[in-house]
Amino acid sequence: MQKIIKHHTLDTFFQPILNLKSGETIGYEILNRPGKTTLFTNTETFYDFVGQTNQVFLFECFCRNLALKRFIDRNKENVLETSPLIFINIHPHVLLDSNYHSGETRRLLSELRIDPKQVVFELTEKSAVTDFELFEKVLSNYRSQGFRIAVDDVGSGYNSLKTLIYLKPEFIKLDRSLIQNIDKNREQQQLVKLIIEYAKQSSSQMIAEGIERIEELAFISEQGVDLGQGYALGKPKEEVKPGRIPEYSQSRNLSVS
């Protein structure tokens, strides 16, 4: 981890998030990925390890700063007409750390000329929040500065509903396990419809993750899901590139254009 911080040996990718009605790319999730090693064969095992160390705060700050700087550096051509949203993964414990001062984030954003309203802190549901009342107060502080909150991996664990109720995120990201083959699975459909109804009542926007098939895209679009992310819309790339919605007919005679 110290070598990665010293030499910046993380690869940074940008995956587009699209408005499923207009086809507009409204933002990007920034993904920092380490190289494969014998100890860590994939990104998830690496970050699971990071979360178990006493270096979470230091490494998360490094990743956050690297992500923002590389986004500006690789978006010099301003591929989007409007200011895109920037989704940054962050461990919930980091926001609660007394060393984490939001003023530092604001200073970096000011240097990079990024409006805090563009930044969405993406909290993984897999990293459980335990003290919801304290966390709610902390998030209120960030929101007062313009930052927004997304809860990731919703539907992947037991903590989802409580997390949504207490944290009231601006964005709810449906876990890819709920989206995969949803057009064929009635149980998945019923659960997703319940979450969609909750999102409407709480004024949260839904983001369906892991869309890889046009049939999945067709189903969630028909259910009124606002936003989408996945290989069918745009793969993570080292350049900042807008995504694209493949064409499909309303009669489900689907085809990629």
N, C-alpha and C positions, 0 to 999 in steps of 0.2 A: 504493500500500500504506500509506503514511504517512497519507494522508487517510482511508482506511478505518479505521485504528486510532484516529485522532483523533476521528472522528465516528461510529464504530460502524456504518458503512454496509455491514453484511452482514446478509442475511436468514437466520434460523435456522429449520430445519425438524426435525421429529421423526418418524421412521418406525418403526412398531412391529415387533418381532420376536416371533413366536408359537411356542408349543409346539404342534407339529402333531398331537399326540395329544389333549391336553386342550383346545386352543383358547385357552389362557391367554396373555395378552400378558406376556412375561417381561422385556421391556426395550425400549429405543429406541436406534437409531443417530441421533446428532445431526449434522445436516448444515448447515454454514455456506456460503451461496452468495452470491457477489457479483452485482451487477446486470450486465446485458449491456452491452458496449461494442463499438466498432468493432474494438478490438484483441483483446478476449476475448469471443468469441461464445457460449462455454459455460463451465461451471464447471471442466471438466477442463483446458482450455487455460490457464485462470487459475492453477490450482494447479501445473501443470507449470512455468509461468513462475516461481512463487514458489520452487519447488524448485531453480531454477537461480541464484537470487540469494544474496547474503550476508546476507539478512534472514530466512532460514528460521526460526531460533530465535525471534527476536522475534515474528514473525507467528504462529507455531504457539502460543506462549504466550498471545498475545492471543486466538486462536481457542478455545483450551482454556478459558480463563477465561470468555469470553463464552458459550460453550456451556453450561457448568455453571450460571452465574448465570441464564441465560434458562430453563434446564430447571426450576430451582427456582421462578422467578417465574411460569412458565406452568403449573406443576403444583401450585399452591396448594390445589386441590381434592382432591389425592391420588386420582387416577382409578384407581389400582391398590391393592388391599388390601395387597399385600406390597411391599417396597422393590424397585423395578425396577432392572435392570441398565442402565448407561449406557455405550454404546459411543461412544468418541471417537476419531476418525481422527488419527493422529499419524505424522509422518515418522520413520522409523527413526533418521536421523542426529541428530534432536533428543535422543533418549534417550542418545545417546553423547556429546552436547555437554557439556563440563566445566562450562558455565554453568547447565546444567539440573539444579537441585537438587530432588530428590523431596520434601524437607521443605517447599518452597514449595507444592507441590501439596497436601500434607497439611494445611497451614495453611488454604488456601482451602476444602478439603473440610470442615474443622472449623467454619469460619465459616458454611458453607452447611448444616451438619448432614447431610453425605453420608458414609456409611461407605465407606472405600476398597474394601471387598469388592464394592460396587456398580459400581465403575469398571472398564471393560475398555478397554485400549489397543489400538486396531485398527491394525495395521501393514499397509500395502499391499504386496503381493508385487511390485508393479511398481517399487517403490523398493528395489533389490537390497541385501541385506545381504552384505558381503564378509568381514568378520572375525567369523565365527560364534562362536568361542570367547570373544572379548571381549563380544560381544552377549549371549551366554548368561549371563555373569557379571553384566552390567548388569540383565538381566531378573530374575535371582535376587534382586537387591536390591529391586526393585519388588514382586516376589511376596511377599517376606518381610513387606512392609507391607500386604499384602492385595489389591493390584491383580492383575488377570488380563489375559491376552494373547489376542488374536485375530489370525490371519493372514488378510488380505483377499485377494480376487482369486485364490484358489488355482485353478490350472488355466489361468491366462491367460498364463503365461510359463514359461521354462525353469528358473527357480530354485525352483519350488514344492516339490519333494520334499526337497531339501537344507534348505530353510527349515523345513519341518515337522519333519524329523528332529532338527535342532540346537535349535530354539527350543521344541519341545514345547508348542505353544499349547493353552490350555484350550478355545479355539473355532477351528474351521476353517470359513472362509466360502467356499463354492464360488462361483466367478465366474459371473456371469449367462450368459456364453457357453456354459457347460456345461449350464445349466438350460433355456435357450430351446429349445423343441421337443424336449426330451429323450425324450418319449414316442414320437417318430418316428425317432430317430437311434440306431442300435445302437452306433456307436463312442463316442458320448457316454455311453451307458448303461454300457458296459464300463468306461470310465475312472472314472466316478462310483462304480461298485460297488467298484472297487479302493481308492479314497480312503475310502469308507465302512468297508471292512474295516480299513484302517490306523487310522482314527479309533477304532474299537472296541478295537483292540489297544493303542492309546496313551492310552485314556481321554479322548479329546478329543470335544467335542460338535460336531456338524455343523450349519451354518446354510446353507441353500440360498438364494442371493440371486436377485433378478430373477424371482420367480414371477409370471407375468402371466396364465397360462391354467390353468383347472381341471384340464386333462389333465396338465399339468406337476406340479401339486400332488398329483394322484392317484398318479402314478408315484413321485415321491420319497417320499411317505408310505408306499407299499407297500414301499419299499426300506429303511425304518427310519431315515430322516433325522430327527434330533431336532427341529430348529427351522427356521423359514422366514421369509422377508422378501420383499416384493414388492407390486406394485400389486394383485394379487388378494387380498392379505391386509390391505392398508392403505397408502395413499399417504402420502408425506411431507406433514405439515401443520404450520402454525405453532402450533397448539395441541397439547397432549399428549393424544392420543386413543388408546384401545386399538383393536387391529385385530380382525378377525373372519374366521373360516374359512368360505368358502362351502360349501354342502352339495353332496355328490356321492355317487352310489351306488357300491357295490363292483363292480357289473357294468359300470362305466364309462359308464352312461347318465347323462351329466353335465349338471348344470344349476345355474345360480346362483340361490340362493333370494332 
